[in-house]
């Protein structure tokens, strides 16, 4: 029995994590490798990918790492060329880099706004820009972009730069999907909700709950209709489906992975 991505080459950006456990990028790299993909894992911090590499190699998966700032066009171009030099093709691109900063239009300074747009949105644009010509040459490809429920709903915190960028990712994905559909290239979006990833302990608890992790987890769980919180593996499973041939007739679509949170009216 072969895996769902057997023989495919996948670039996964943001493949590290701020701490131990299942961040979205780490989980995507791991699940793709489990299903037979060769994973070209990319992060600005190579040390953040050490656990990713270890987990993939524990299951006998193939993984190579690359350091890149995915907001810099030249570095993204180098990333794509390095993947092709390593495995001669790119079948799948997962644009997963992102992160939030608190603040509405008055509180958030312009410099942070610009950085939020670059980090969360420009990174996706550049990934598509540099990988699409190769996919056109190959005659096929699948792009999965990672957005957030903050891009479709108010999720309890003013983070206007992040929310705006994550909303734009959804439309960017639809535009790419329709422009490249006739070239047999699909583009879809995963929209995770408030997941329990390492970022909760390492960063968000300090920003939003005075460092009290349990308080923040309780606040987040209270918004979720299902009686548990998802993690990076849940995000990864959605990305895996969209990247696989099982989704061959799905493009310009979104999968919301949030335990029902965004369907609530309160």
C-alpha positions as CSV (number, residue, x, y, z in Angstrom):
1,X,0.0,0.0,0.0
2,X,1.4,3.4,-1.0
3,X,0.9,6.7,0.7
4,X,-1.4,9.4,-0.5
5,X,1.5,11.6,-1.5
6,X,3.9,8.8,-2.7
7,X,6.5,10.1,-5.0
8,X,5.5,13.8,-4.6
9,X,7.9,16.6,-3.6
10,X,6.5,19.2,-1.2
11,X,7.8,22.5,-0.1
12,X,6.5,23.4,3.4
13,X,7.3,26.9,4.7
14,X,7.3,27.6,8.4
15,X,8.2,24.0,9.0
16,X,9.7,24.7,12.4
17,X,7.9,25.6,15.6
18,X,8.5,28.0,18.5
19,X,8.5,25.1,20.9
20,X,8.1,21.3,21.3
21,X,5.0,19.7,19.9
22,X,2.7,20.0,16.9
23,X,2.9,23.4,15.4
24,X,1.0,23.6,12.1
25,X,4.1,23.6,9.9
26,X,5.8,20.7,11.8
27,X,2.7,18.7,11.7
28,X,2.2,19.3,7.9
29,X,5.8,18.2,7.2
30,X,5.3,15.1,9.3
31,X,2.0,14.0,7.9
32,X,3.2,14.6,4.3
33,X,6.3,12.5,5.0
34,X,4.1,9.8,6.6
35,X,2.1,9.6,3.3
36,X,5.2,9.3,1.1
37,X,6.1,12.8,0.2
38,X,9.7,14.1,0.0
39,X,9.6,17.2,2.2
40,X,11.6,20.3,1.6
41,X,11.2,22.0,4.9
42,X,11.8,25.8,5.1
43,X,12.1,28.1,8.1
44,X,14.0,31.3,9.0
45,X,15.3,29.5,12.1
46,X,17.0,26.1,11.3
47,X,17.0,25.2,15.0
48,X,13.2,25.4,15.0
49,X,13.2,22.5,12.5
50,X,15.3,20.1,14.5
51,X,12.3,18.4,16.1
52,X,10.6,18.4,12.7
53,X,13.5,16.6,11.1
54,X,13.8,14.1,14.0
55,X,10.1,13.2,13.9
56,X,10.2,12.7,10.1
57,X,13.3,10.6,10.2
58,X,11.9,8.5,13.0
59,X,9.3,7.2,10.6
60,X,11.7,6.8,7.8
61,X,10.6,9.8,5.9
62,X,12.6,11.9,3.5
63,X,13.3,15.5,4.5
64,X,15.7,18.3,3.6
65,X,15.8,21.7,5.3
66,X,16.4,25.2,3.9
67,X,16.8,28.5,5.6
68,X,14.9,31.4,4.0
69,X,13.1,34.6,4.8
70,X,10.0,34.1,2.8
71,X,9.2,37.8,2.7
72,X,12.3,38.3,0.5
73,X,11.8,37.5,-3.2
74,X,15.4,36.5,-3.9
75,X,15.5,34.1,-1.0
76,X,12.1,32.5,-2.1
77,X,13.5,32.0,-5.6
78,X,16.6,30.4,-4.2
79,X,14.4,28.1,-2.1
80,X,12.4,26.9,-5.1
81,X,15.6,26.3,-7.1
82,X,17.2,24.4,-4.2
83,X,14.2,22.1,-4.0
84,X,14.4,21.5,-7.7
85,X,18.2,20.9,-7.5
86,X,17.5,18.3,-4.8
87,X,14.6,16.4,-6.2
88,X,14.1,17.8,-9.7
89,X,10.5,19.0,-9.2
90,X,7.9,20.7,-6.9
91,X,4.5,19.0,-6.8
92,X,3.1,20.7,-3.7
93,X,3.7,24.1,-2.1
94,X,2.3,24.8,1.4
95,X,2.5,28.5,2.4
96,X,2.3,28.2,6.1
97,X,4.3,31.1,7.5
98,X,2.4,33.5,9.7
99,X,1.9,35.1,13.1
100,X,-0.2,37.8,14.8
101,X,0.4,41.1,16.6
102,X,-2.3,42.6,18.7
103,X,-3.9,46.0,17.9
104,X,-6.6,47.8,16.0
105,X,-6.1,50.6,13.5
106,X,-5.3,53.2,16.1
107,X,-3.1,51.1,18.4
108,X,-1.1,49.2,15.8
109,X,1.8,51.3,14.5
110,X,2.4,51.6,10.8
111,X,5.7,49.7,10.9
112,X,4.0,46.7,12.6
113,X,1.1,46.9,10.1
114,X,3.6,46.7,7.2
115,X,5.5,43.7,8.8
116,X,2.2,41.9,9.4
117,X,1.2,42.2,5.8
118,X,4.6,41.1,4.6
119,X,4.9,38.2,7.0
120,X,1.4,36.8,6.5
121,X,0.5,37.8,3.0
122,X,3.5,38.8,0.9
123,X,5.1,35.5,1.9
124,X,2.2,33.6,0.3
125,X,2.3,35.8,-2.9
126,X,6.1,35.2,-3.2
127,X,5.8,31.5,-2.7
128,X,3.2,31.3,-5.5
129,X,5.1,33.7,-7.7
130,X,8.3,31.5,-7.7
131,X,6.8,28.1,-7.7
132,X,4.0,28.5,-10.3
133,X,6.3,28.7,-13.4
134,X,7.8,25.4,-12.4
135,X,4.4,23.8,-11.9
136,X,3.3,25.1,-15.3
137,X,6.4,23.4,-16.9
138,X,5.5,20.1,-15.1
139,X,1.9,20.3,-16.1
140,X,0.5,19.9,-12.6
141,X,0.7,21.1,-9.0
142,X,-1.2,21.7,-5.8
143,X,-0.8,24.8,-3.6
144,X,-2.2,24.9,-0.1
145,X,-2.2,28.3,1.7
146,X,-2.8,28.5,5.4
147,X,-5.1,31.3,6.5
148,X,-7.0,31.7,9.9
149,X,-10.5,32.1,11.2
150,X,-9.3,35.6,12.1
151,X,-9.6,36.3,8.4
152,X,-13.3,35.4,8.4
153,X,-14.6,36.2,11.9
154,X,-13.9,38.4,14.9
155,X,-12.2,35.9,17.3
156,X,-12.0,38.0,20.4
157,X,-8.9,40.1,19.9
158,X,-8.2,43.2,17.7
159,X,-5.4,42.2,15.4
160,X,-6.2,44.2,12.3
161,X,-2.9,43.5,10.4
162,X,-3.1,39.8,10.9
163,X,-6.9,39.5,10.2
164,X,-6.6,41.6,7.1
165,X,-3.7,39.5,5.7
166,X,-5.4,36.3,6.5
167,X,-8.6,37.4,4.8
168,X,-6.6,38.4,1.7
169,X,-5.0,34.9,1.6
170,X,-8.4,33.4,0.9
171,X,-9.0,35.7,-2.1
172,X,-5.4,35.3,-3.3
173,X,-5.9,31.6,-3.3
174,X,-9.1,31.8,-5.4
175,X,-7.5,34.1,-7.9
176,X,-4.5,31.8,-8.3
177,X,-6.8,28.8,-8.6
178,X,-8.9,30.2,-11.4
179,X,-6.0,31.7,-13.3
180,X,-4.1,28.3,-13.3
181,X,-7.0,25.8,-13.4
182,X,-6.6,25.1,-17.1
183,X,-2.9,24.3,-16.5
184,X,-3.9,21.6,-14.0
185,X,-2.7,23.5,-11.0
186,X,-5.0,23.6,-7.9
187,X,-4.9,26.2,-5.1
188,X,-6.9,25.9,-1.9
189,X,-6.9,27.3,1.6
190,X,-6.9,25.7,5.1
191,X,-8.5,28.0,7.7
192,X,-7.5,26.9,11.2
193,X,-9.3,28.2,14.3
194,X,-7.9,28.5,17.8
195,X,-5.7,25.5,17.9
196,X,-3.5,24.3,20.8
197,X,-0.1,24.7,19.2
198,X,3.2,25.4,20.9
199,X,2.6,29.1,20.2
200,X,-0.1,29.2,22.9
201,X,2.5,28.4,25.7
202,X,5.4,30.2,24.2
203,X,3.9,33.5,23.0
204,X,0.1,34.0,23.2
205,X,-0.3,33.3,27.0
206,X,2.2,36.1,27.7
207,X,0.4,38.5,25.3
208,X,-3.2,37.8,26.3
209,X,-3.4,36.1,29.7
210,X,-0.5,37.5,31.8
211,X,1.4,34.3,31.2
212,X,-1.4,32.1,32.6
213,X,-1.5,29.2,30.0
214,X,-4.5,27.5,31.6
215,X,-6.5,30.6,31.7
216,X,-5.9,31.3,28.0
217,X,-6.7,27.7,27.1
218,X,-10.0,27.9,29.0
219,X,-10.9,31.1,27.2
220,X,-10.1,29.6,23.8
221,X,-12.0,26.3,24.6
222,X,-15.1,28.3,25.7
223,X,-15.4,29.6,22.1
224,X,-15.3,26.1,20.5
225,X,-18.5,24.0,20.2
226,X,-16.7,20.7,20.2
227,X,-15.5,19.6,23.7
228,X,-11.8,19.7,22.8
229,X,-9.3,21.9,21.1
230,X,-7.6,20.8,17.8
231,X,-3.9,21.0,17.3
232,X,-1.4,21.1,14.4
233,X,-2.2,17.6,13.3
234,X,-5.8,18.6,12.5
235,X,-4.5,21.4,10.4
236,X,-2.1,19.0,8.7
237,X,-4.8,16.5,7.9
238,X,-6.8,19.2,6.0
239,X,-3.7,20.3,4.1
240,X,-2.9,16.6,3.3
241,X,-6.3,16.1,1.8
242,X,-6.1,19.3,-0.3
243,X,-2.6,18.4,-1.5
244,X,-3.5,14.8,-2.4
245,X,-5.2,13.4,-5.5
246,X,-8.3,12.7,-3.4
247,X,-8.9,16.5,-3.9
248,X,-8.2,16.4,-7.6
249,X,-11.6,18.2,-8.4
250,X,-11.3,20.7,-5.6
251,X,-9.8,24.1,-6.3
252,X,-10.6,27.7,-5.1
253,X,-12.0,26.2,-1.9
254,X,-11.5,26.6,1.8
255,X,-11.6,24.0,4.6
256,X,-12.3,25.5,8.0
257,X,-10.7,23.6,10.8
258,X,-12.1,25.1,14.0
259,X,-14.4,22.8,15.9
260,X,-17.4,24.8,14.7
261,X,-16.2,28.0,16.3
262,X,-16.8,30.3,13.3
263,X,-20.3,29.0,12.8
264,X,-21.4,30.4,16.2
265,X,-23.2,33.8,16.4
266,X,-21.9,34.7,19.9
